Amino acid sequence: MMATVKRWQTLGLMLLASVLVACSSNGIPDPNNRMIAAHHDAAKYLIRMAGSNLQPNSRMIAASFADVNNLTSSSTFGRMASQQLVSSFIIEGYSFVEMLMRSSVYIDRREGEFLLSREVADISAEHNAPVVLVGTYAVGDDNVFVTSRLIRTADNVIIASYDYAVPFTRDMRSLVRPQR
């Protein structure tokens, strides 16, 4: 009898813990992939660091992350990194202007979208998006090192920056490979 009560108590506590974990993440499960989780964590940190410089429901622009050794080049990884950070920002209540639909931004099918510096202020003003998400990455032997930043377009001030590393797995080797 006492063993049955203990099992029900244990089961009840496990159920309560599961509910609390689900509620703490807005009901959206955490990704089970290290790369996606790293990008989502980076977005959360950028939001905290930006503080009052980033208003809820404010609009932003995102560019593909560039290879630090060639800032006019990206890869599947650079495009995915940007898009995965955007996903996390959207979960947190922020909006992004979809740049892939614009013809006035330099877009190369293999490289992604790059914001040309002279056009950033115009695009920002046109879409009431005062902040841009940018980033760079460098491929090492064991990791891909990423820097993500939020930049206020009115004065080019960095309002948040976060550095992190993603393990250089077989998947990553494929994602950072230059397109042919």
C-alpha positions as CSV (number, residue, x, y, z in Angstrom):
1,M,0.0,0.0,0.0
2,M,2.7,2.4,1.0
3,A,4.7,1.5,-2.1
4,T,1.7,2.4,-4.3
5,V,1.3,5.8,-2.7
6,K,5.0,6.5,-3.2
7,R,4.8,5.5,-6.9
8,W,1.8,7.9,-7.4
9,Q,3.6,10.7,-5.6
10,T,6.7,10.1,-7.8
11,L,4.6,10.0,-10.9
12,G,2.8,13.2,-9.8
13,L,6.1,15.0,-9.2
14,M,7.4,13.9,-12.6
15,L,4.2,15.2,-14.3
16,L,4.4,18.5,-12.5
17,A,8.1,18.9,-13.5
18,S,7.2,18.2,-17.1
19,V,4.5,20.8,-17.1
20,L,6.8,23.4,-15.5
21,V,9.5,22.8,-18.1
22,A,7.0,23.1,-20.9
23,C,5.5,26.3,-19.5
24,S,8.9,27.9,-19.0
25,S,9.7,27.6,-22.8
26,N,6.4,29.2,-24.0
27,G,5.2,25.7,-24.9
28,I,7.8,25.5,-27.7
29,P,10.1,22.6,-27.3
30,D,13.8,23.2,-27.3
31,P,15.6,22.1,-30.5
32,N,17.4,18.8,-30.2
33,N,20.2,19.9,-32.5
34,R,23.4,21.5,-31.1
35,M,23.7,24.0,-34.0
36,I,20.0,25.1,-33.8
37,A,20.2,25.3,-30.0
38,A,23.4,27.5,-30.2
39,H,21.7,29.9,-32.6
40,H,18.6,30.1,-30.5
41,D,20.6,30.7,-27.3
42,A,22.5,33.5,-29.2
43,A,19.3,35.2,-30.1
44,K,18.1,35.1,-26.5
45,Y,21.4,36.6,-25.3
46,L,21.2,39.3,-28.0
47,I,17.7,40.3,-26.9
48,R,18.8,40.5,-23.2
49,M,22.0,42.5,-24.1
50,A,20.1,44.9,-26.4
51,G,17.7,45.8,-23.5
52,S,15.7,48.9,-24.2
53,N,17.3,49.4,-27.6
54,L,15.0,46.6,-28.8
55,Q,11.3,47.1,-28.3
56,P,8.8,44.2,-28.3
57,N,7.1,43.9,-31.6
58,S,9.8,46.1,-33.2
59,R,10.9,45.2,-36.7
60,M,14.3,44.2,-37.8
61,I,16.3,43.2,-40.9
62,A,18.5,40.1,-41.1
63,A,21.4,39.4,-43.4
64,S,23.1,36.1,-44.2
65,F,26.1,35.6,-42.0
66,A,29.4,36.1,-43.9
67,D,32.6,34.1,-44.0
68,V,35.0,36.3,-42.0
69,N,37.8,35.6,-44.5
70,N,35.7,36.8,-47.4
71,L,32.9,39.2,-46.3
72,T,31.2,39.0,-49.7
73,S,30.8,35.3,-49.4
74,S,28.4,33.1,-47.4
75,S,27.4,29.4,-47.4
76,T,24.5,27.3,-46.5
77,F,25.6,27.6,-42.9
78,G,25.7,31.4,-43.1
79,R,22.2,31.5,-44.4
80,M,20.9,29.0,-41.9
81,A,22.6,30.7,-39.0
82,S,20.8,34.0,-39.8
83,Q,17.4,32.2,-40.3
84,Q,17.7,30.2,-37.1
85,L,18.4,33.3,-35.1
86,V,15.4,35.0,-36.7
87,S,13.2,32.1,-35.7
88,S,14.1,32.5,-32.1
89,F,13.6,36.3,-32.3
90,I,10.1,35.7,-33.7
91,I,9.3,33.3,-30.9
92,E,10.2,36.1,-28.5
93,G,7.8,38.5,-30.2
94,Y,10.0,40.4,-32.7
95,S,9.3,40.9,-36.4
96,F,11.6,40.7,-39.3
97,V,11.3,42.1,-42.8
98,E,11.9,39.3,-45.3
99,M,14.9,40.4,-47.3
100,L,14.8,37.5,-49.8
101,M,11.8,39.0,-51.4
102,R,13.6,42.3,-52.1
103,S,15.2,43.1,-55.5
104,S,17.1,46.1,-54.3
105,V,19.4,44.1,-52.0
106,Y,22.2,42.2,-53.5
107,I,21.0,38.6,-53.6
108,D,23.0,35.7,-55.1
109,R,21.2,32.4,-55.0
110,R,24.4,30.7,-53.8
111,E,25.4,33.3,-51.3
112,G,22.3,34.7,-49.7
113,E,21.4,38.3,-49.1
114,F,24.0,40.9,-48.2
115,L,23.0,44.4,-47.1
116,L,24.9,47.0,-49.1
117,S,26.0,49.7,-46.6
118,R,24.6,52.6,-48.6
119,E,21.2,50.9,-48.8
120,V,20.8,49.9,-45.2
121,A,19.5,53.2,-43.9
122,D,17.1,53.5,-46.8
123,I,15.7,49.9,-46.4
124,S,15.6,50.4,-42.6
125,A,13.6,53.7,-42.9
126,E,11.3,52.2,-45.6
127,H,10.3,49.3,-43.4
128,N,10.5,51.0,-40.0
129,A,13.2,48.5,-39.0
130,P,15.8,50.4,-37.0
131,V,18.0,47.3,-36.2
132,V,19.8,44.8,-38.4
133,L,21.0,41.4,-37.4
134,V,24.4,40.6,-39.0
135,G,27.1,38.0,-38.3
136,T,30.3,36.4,-39.4
137,Y,31.8,32.9,-39.0
138,A,35.2,31.3,-39.2
139,V,35.8,27.6,-39.7
140,G,38.4,26.0,-37.4
141,D,39.6,22.5,-37.0
142,D,37.0,21.4,-34.4
143,N,34.5,24.3,-34.3
144,V,32.8,27.0,-36.4
145,F,33.2,30.2,-34.5
146,V,30.3,32.7,-34.9
147,T,29.8,36.3,-34.0
148,S,26.3,37.7,-34.2
149,R,25.4,41.4,-33.8
150,L,22.5,43.7,-33.6
151,I,23.3,47.1,-35.2
152,R,21.3,50.2,-34.9
153,T,21.1,51.5,-38.5
154,A,20.6,55.2,-37.6
155,D,24.2,55.5,-36.3
156,N,25.8,52.1,-36.9
157,V,26.2,51.5,-33.2
158,I,26.4,47.8,-32.1
159,I,23.7,47.4,-29.5
160,A,24.4,43.7,-28.8
161,S,27.1,41.2,-29.8
162,Y,27.5,37.5,-28.9
163,D,30.3,35.0,-29.8
164,Y,29.8,31.3,-29.8
165,A,31.1,28.1,-31.3
166,V,29.3,25.3,-33.0
167,P,31.0,21.8,-33.3
168,F,32.5,21.1,-36.7
169,T,30.6,17.9,-37.4
170,R,30.1,16.0,-40.6
171,D,26.9,18.0,-41.2
172,M,28.8,21.3,-40.6
173,R,31.4,20.3,-43.2
174,S,28.7,20.0,-45.7
175,L,27.0,23.3,-44.7
176,V,30.2,25.4,-44.9
177,R,31.4,24.0,-48.2
178,P,31.4,26.7,-50.9
179,Q,28.7,26.3,-53.5
180,R,29.8,25.4,-57.0
